[in-house]
Amino acid sequence: MKRRQRAPVEIFNIAFLDIISCAFGAVVMLVLLAKNGDEEMQRGPGNLSTLIEQVLKAQQHVETLKGALFDKQNELAAAKRETASVTAQQQNLESSIPRAQQTLQQLTDKAASLRQQIRSATAMLNTPSSTDTPDDDVGGIPTDAEYVVFVIDNSGSMSGRGWGNVISVVNDILKNHPKMKGFQIMAADGGYMFSSKAGQWLSDRASMRQTAMSAMSGFKGGASEPEKGIIRAVDTYKNTPGTVSLYVFGDDYRPANLDNIVKAITDKNRGADGKPVIRIHGIGFSRSNGDAERFAAFMQAVAKRNRGAFVGLVF
């Protein structure tokens, strides 16, 4: 019997090479994976510390930003409050403007009315008696006085808030005597506003009138003793050539012996013919918180006996 011959065995065939290749690839993959795992393990703790540090820094930055935001919110609230305050002030000012305008208009109207009263009062004060003949007439107002003397109570009650009204009345009276030769301003207690001109006349010039009106703003501090100023004015200016008018301003009078004082003034003012030489007029100022009744009674009696008149003004 014939023996069959075996086929030769091939150790390195294609299948074997495929297996060897796959195994080698697997080993390579395991080596790579093992290496990567070691690196991650080595890098992991340091990377975590870095992240934690970054988180802490971020939190700290957030807290800083929160603080800055809080400060800005406070500044914004303060700015809003200030804006509200300014707005309220602006609204108050805007609301006060109409009231101020109304008050100004009332004062303007009152001043106009006062000037009209003074013009009427001056006309009445300068109206001569039946035996007098006026030397001149301006705008229907007799102005026979060539010289005018003012005896003004400049005590505290007069020289307070209403002192500007007193100055206005003096100025209006001067304007109604456009042909005066001179004038003088004295205090009720006999002092002179211009002490260097005591016993003299201030020349009736526009500049002198303006100077006198300016000086009157500081002409304060005397006493309420009009009888002293009247007697001194009569003694000083009684013999002045020409007609003289004396205006006495006041709002109060205290002495009780009015009859004796009125008689003394009238006797001083008599001329050689027994008639009054200087016309003596009274201007009474009455206020809501004052008492001018005694001054009014005193000046009415003096004016009646010395060819004058008395006018009461309320401020």
C-alpha positions as CSV (number, residue, x, y, z in Angstrom):
1,M,0.0,0.0,0.0
2,K,1.4,3.2,-1.0
3,R,1.8,5.8,1.8
4,R,0.3,9.4,1.3
5,Q,2.8,12.2,1.5
6,R,1.8,15.1,3.9
7,A,1.6,18.6,2.7
8,P,4.4,20.9,4.0
9,V,3.5,23.0,7.1
10,E,3.7,26.8,6.6
11,I,4.6,28.5,9.8
12,F,4.4,32.2,8.7
13,N,1.1,32.3,6.7
14,I,-1.2,35.2,6.3
15,A,-3.4,34.4,9.3
16,F,-0.5,34.1,11.6
17,L,0.8,37.5,10.6
18,D,-2.6,39.0,11.1
19,I,-2.7,37.6,14.7
20,I,0.8,38.8,15.4
21,S,0.0,42.3,14.0
22,C,-3.2,42.6,16.1
23,A,-1.4,41.4,19.2
24,F,1.4,43.9,18.7
25,G,-1.1,46.7,18.1
26,A,-2.9,45.8,21.3
27,V,0.3,45.9,23.2
28,V,1.1,49.3,21.7
29,M,-2.3,50.6,22.7
30,L,-1.9,49.3,26.2
31,V,1.5,51.0,26.5
32,L,0.0,54.3,25.2
33,L,-3.0,54.1,27.5
34,A,-0.8,53.3,30.5
35,K,1.4,56.2,29.7
36,N,-1.5,58.6,29.3
37,G,-2.9,57.4,32.5
38,D,0.3,58.1,34.4
39,E,0.6,61.6,33.0
40,E,-3.0,62.4,34.0
41,M,-2.3,61.1,37.5
42,Q,0.9,63.2,37.6
43,R,-0.8,66.3,36.3
44,G,-4.1,65.9,38.2
45,P,-3.3,67.3,41.7
46,G,-1.4,70.4,40.4
47,N,-4.1,71.2,38.0
48,L,-6.7,71.0,40.8
49,S,-4.7,73.4,43.0
50,T,-4.5,75.8,40.1
51,L,-8.2,75.6,39.5
52,I,-9.0,76.1,43.2
53,E,-6.7,79.1,43.3
54,Q,-8.4,80.6,40.3
55,V,-11.8,80.0,41.9
56,L,-10.7,81.7,45.1
57,K,-9.3,84.6,43.1
58,A,-12.5,84.8,41.1
59,Q,-14.6,84.8,44.3
60,Q,-12.4,87.6,45.8
61,H,-12.8,89.6,42.6
62,V,-16.6,89.0,42.8
63,E,-16.5,90.3,46.4
64,T,-14.5,93.4,45.3
65,L,-17.0,94.0,42.6
66,K,-19.9,93.6,45.0
67,G,-18.3,96.2,47.3
68,A,-17.8,98.6,44.4
69,L,-21.4,98.0,43.3
70,F,-22.6,98.7,46.9
71,D,-20.7,102.0,46.9
72,K,-22.1,103.0,43.5
73,Q,-25.6,102.2,44.7
74,N,-25.1,104.4,47.8
75,E,-23.7,107.2,45.6
76,L,-26.7,106.8,43.3
77,A,-29.1,107.0,46.2
78,A,-27.4,110.1,47.6
79,A,-27.5,111.7,44.2
80,K,-31.2,110.9,43.9
81,R,-31.9,112.4,47.4
82,E,-29.9,115.5,46.4
83,T,-31.8,115.8,43.1
84,A,-35.1,115.5,45.0
85,S,-34.0,118.2,47.4
86,V,-32.9,120.5,44.6
87,T,-36.1,119.8,42.8
88,A,-38.1,120.6,45.9
89,Q,-36.2,123.9,46.4
90,Q,-36.8,124.7,42.7
91,Q,-40.5,124.1,43.1
92,N,-40.6,126.2,46.3
93,L,-38.8,129.0,44.5
94,E,-41.1,128.8,41.5
95,S,-44.1,128.8,43.8
96,S,-42.8,131.8,45.7
97,I,-42.2,133.9,42.5
98,P,-46.0,134.7,42.0
99,R,-46.3,135.6,45.7
100,A,-43.3,137.9,45.5
101,Q,-44.6,139.5,42.3
102,Q,-48.0,140.0,44.0
103,T,-46.3,141.5,47.1
104,L,-44.2,143.8,44.9
105,Q,-47.3,144.9,43.0
106,Q,-49.1,145.6,46.3
107,L,-46.1,147.7,47.6
108,T,-46.0,149.6,44.3
109,D,-49.7,150.4,44.5
110,K,-49.3,151.4,48.1
111,A,-46.4,153.6,47.3
112,A,-48.3,155.3,44.5
113,S,-51.3,155.8,46.8
114,L,-49.0,157.2,49.5
115,R,-47.5,159.7,47.0
116,Q,-50.9,160.8,46.1
117,Q,-51.9,161.2,49.7
118,I,-48.7,163.3,50.3
119,R,-49.5,165.5,47.3
120,S,-53.0,166.1,48.7
121,A,-51.7,166.6,52.2
122,T,-49.1,169.0,51.0
123,A,-51.6,171.0,49.1
124,M,-53.8,171.2,52.2
125,L,-50.9,172.1,54.5
126,N,-49.8,174.9,52.2
127,T,-53.2,176.3,51.7
128,P,-53.1,179.9,53.1
129,S,-55.7,181.4,55.4
130,S,-58.0,184.2,54.1
131,T,-55.4,186.8,55.3
132,D,-52.5,185.1,53.5
133,T,-51.4,185.6,49.9
134,P,-49.4,182.8,48.3
135,D,-46.3,183.9,46.5
136,D,-46.4,181.1,43.9
137,D,-48.6,178.2,42.7
138,V,-47.3,175.1,41.1
139,G,-49.7,172.6,39.6
140,G,-52.6,174.0,41.7
141,I,-50.6,173.5,44.9
142,P,-49.7,176.8,46.7
143,T,-46.0,176.9,47.6
144,D,-45.5,180.1,49.4
145,A,-42.8,178.8,51.7
146,E,-39.3,179.9,50.7
147,Y,-37.7,177.8,53.5
148,V,-38.7,174.5,54.9
149,V,-37.6,172.9,58.2
150,F,-38.2,169.2,59.1
151,V,-38.3,168.2,62.7
152,I,-38.4,164.4,62.6
153,D,-38.7,161.8,65.4
154,N,-35.9,159.4,64.6
155,S,-36.2,157.2,67.6
156,G,-36.5,153.4,67.4
157,S,-40.3,153.3,66.8
158,M,-40.0,155.6,63.8
159,S,-36.6,154.5,62.3
160,G,-37.5,150.9,62.1
161,R,-39.1,149.1,59.1
162,G,-41.1,152.2,58.1
163,W,-38.2,154.6,58.0
164,G,-38.2,154.4,54.2
165,N,-41.7,155.7,54.1
166,V,-40.6,158.7,56.2
167,I,-37.8,159.4,53.7
168,S,-40.3,159.2,50.8
169,V,-42.7,161.7,52.5
170,V,-39.8,164.2,53.1
171,N,-38.7,163.8,49.5
172,D,-42.3,164.4,48.2
173,I,-42.7,167.5,50.3
174,L,-39.5,168.9,48.9
175,K,-40.6,168.2,45.4
176,N,-43.7,170.2,46.0
177,H,-41.6,173.3,46.9
178,P,-39.7,173.7,43.6
179,K,-38.8,177.4,44.3
180,M,-37.4,177.0,47.8
181,K,-34.3,178.9,48.7
182,G,-33.3,176.5,51.5
183,F,-34.3,173.7,53.8
184,Q,-33.0,172.0,57.0
185,I,-33.5,168.6,58.6
186,M,-33.5,168.2,62.4
187,A,-34.2,165.5,64.9
188,A,-37.2,165.8,67.3
189,D,-34.8,166.4,70.2
190,G,-33.2,169.4,68.4
191,G,-30.1,167.8,66.8
192,Y,-29.2,168.5,63.2
193,M,-28.7,165.8,60.6
194,F,-25.8,167.8,59.3
195,S,-24.2,169.1,62.4
196,S,-21.7,171.3,60.5
197,K,-24.7,173.2,59.0
198,A,-26.5,173.8,62.3
199,G,-28.4,177.1,62.3
200,Q,-27.8,177.5,58.5
201,W,-29.9,176.6,55.5
202,L,-29.1,173.8,53.1
203,S,-29.2,175.2,49.6
204,D,-32.1,173.9,47.5
205,R,-30.2,172.2,44.7
206,A,-31.0,168.8,43.2
207,S,-27.6,167.5,44.3
208,M,-28.2,168.8,47.9
209,R,-31.6,167.1,48.0
210,Q,-30.1,163.9,46.8
211,T,-27.4,164.1,49.4
212,A,-29.9,164.8,52.2
213,M,-32.1,161.8,51.2
214,S,-29.1,159.6,51.2
215,A,-28.0,160.8,54.6
216,M,-31.4,160.3,56.1
217,S,-31.0,156.5,55.8
218,G,-28.5,156.7,58.7
219,F,-30.2,159.6,60.6
220,K,-31.5,157.5,63.6
221,G,-31.2,157.2,67.3
222,G,-32.8,160.4,68.7
223,A,-35.6,160.7,71.3
224,S,-39.3,161.3,71.0
225,E,-39.3,164.9,72.2
226,P,-40.7,167.0,69.4
227,E,-41.3,170.1,71.6
228,K,-37.5,170.5,71.9
229,G,-36.9,170.4,68.1
230,I,-39.9,172.7,67.4
231,I,-38.7,175.4,70.0
232,R,-35.1,175.2,68.7
233,A,-36.2,175.5,65.1
234,V,-38.4,178.5,65.9
235,D,-35.7,180.2,67.9
236,T,-33.2,179.7,65.1
237,Y,-35.2,180.4,62.0
238,K,-37.9,182.8,63.2
239,N,-36.1,185.9,61.9
240,T,-35.3,184.4,58.5
241,P,-36.3,186.9,55.7
242,G,-39.1,185.2,53.8
243,T,-41.8,182.6,54.5
244,V,-40.9,179.5,56.6
245,S,-42.8,176.2,57.0
246,L,-42.0,173.7,59.7
247,Y,-43.0,170.1,59.3
248,V,-43.0,167.9,62.4
249,F,-42.9,164.1,61.9
250,G,-43.8,161.7,64.8
251,D,-45.7,158.6,65.9
252,D,-45.7,159.0,69.7
253,Y,-45.7,161.6,72.5
254,R,-45.5,161.1,76.2
255,P,-45.6,164.4,78.3
256,A,-48.9,165.0,80.1
257,N,-48.8,168.8,80.3
258,L,-49.7,169.3,76.6
259,D,-51.5,172.7,77.2
260,N,-48.4,174.3,78.7
261,I,-46.1,173.0,75.9
262,V,-48.5,174.1,73.2
263,K,-48.7,177.6,74.8
264,A,-44.9,177.8,75.1
265,I,-44.4,177.0,71.4
266,T,-47.2,179.4,70.3
267,D,-45.7,182.2,72.4
268,K,-42.2,181.6,70.9
269,N,-43.6,181.7,67.4
270,R,-45.4,185.1,67.7
271,G,-44.1,188.0,65.7
272,A,-44.3,191.7,66.5
273,D,-47.8,191.8,65.3
274,G,-48.8,188.9,67.6
275,K,-49.3,186.5,64.7
276,P,-47.4,183.3,64.1
277,V,-44.3,183.7,62.1
278,I,-43.6,180.1,61.0
279,R,-46.3,177.8,59.8
280,I,-46.1,174.6,61.9
281,H,-47.6,171.5,60.3
282,G,-47.8,168.0,61.8
283,I,-47.4,164.6,60.0
284,G,-48.5,161.7,62.1
285,F,-47.4,158.2,61.4
286,S,-49.7,155.5,62.8
287,R,-48.9,151.8,62.8
288,S,-50.9,148.7,63.7
289,N,-48.7,148.1,66.8
290,G,-48.2,151.7,67.8
291,D,-50.1,154.5,69.7
292,A,-50.0,157.8,67.9
293,E,-53.1,159.4,69.5
294,R,-51.2,161.7,71.9
295,F,-48.9,162.9,69.1
296,A,-51.9,163.6,66.9
297,A,-53.6,165.5,69.7
298,F,-50.4,167.5,70.5
299,M,-49.7,168.4,66.8
300,Q,-53.3,169.3,66.0
301,A,-53.3,171.8,68.9
302,V,-49.9,173.2,67.8
303,A,-50.9,173.4,64.1
304,K,-54.2,175.0,64.9
305,R,-52.5,177.9,66.8
306,N,-49.7,178.3,64.3
307,R,-51.4,178.6,60.9
308,G,-50.8,174.9,60.0
309,A,-52.6,171.7,59.6
310,F,-52.2,168.1,60.8
311,V,-52.2,165.0,58.5
312,G,-52.2,161.4,59.8
313,L,-50.7,158.7,57.7
314,V,-51.1,154.9,58.3
315,F,-48.3,152.4,57.4
